[in-house]
Amino acid sequence: MRVLIPTPLRSYTRAGHVDADGETLGALLAALDRRYPGIRFRMVDEQDRIRPHVRVFVNAEAVFDLSHGLRRDDEVRIVQALSGG
């Protein structure tokens, strides 16, 4: 499936999108981490929850649970909130 990567994480992938597989969101992020070591930790905390500043959309629907099922034709968009003043 197509995974859209936000600018702050492109230092890992060197691309704005990558192709990856996984039956669940958690499996997909694990697959990305195997290919791009360290990327998962930027999105998922030590309690296995999506970090507060990260949003994941599957086919434009917000997803908050790593057990959310995925299909091969899904598009996953990862968004990171920016803060500052």
Secondary structure by P-SEA (a helix, b strand, c coil): cbbbbcccccccccccccccccccaaaaaaaaaaaccccccccccccccccccbbbbccccccccccccccccbbbbbbbbbbcc
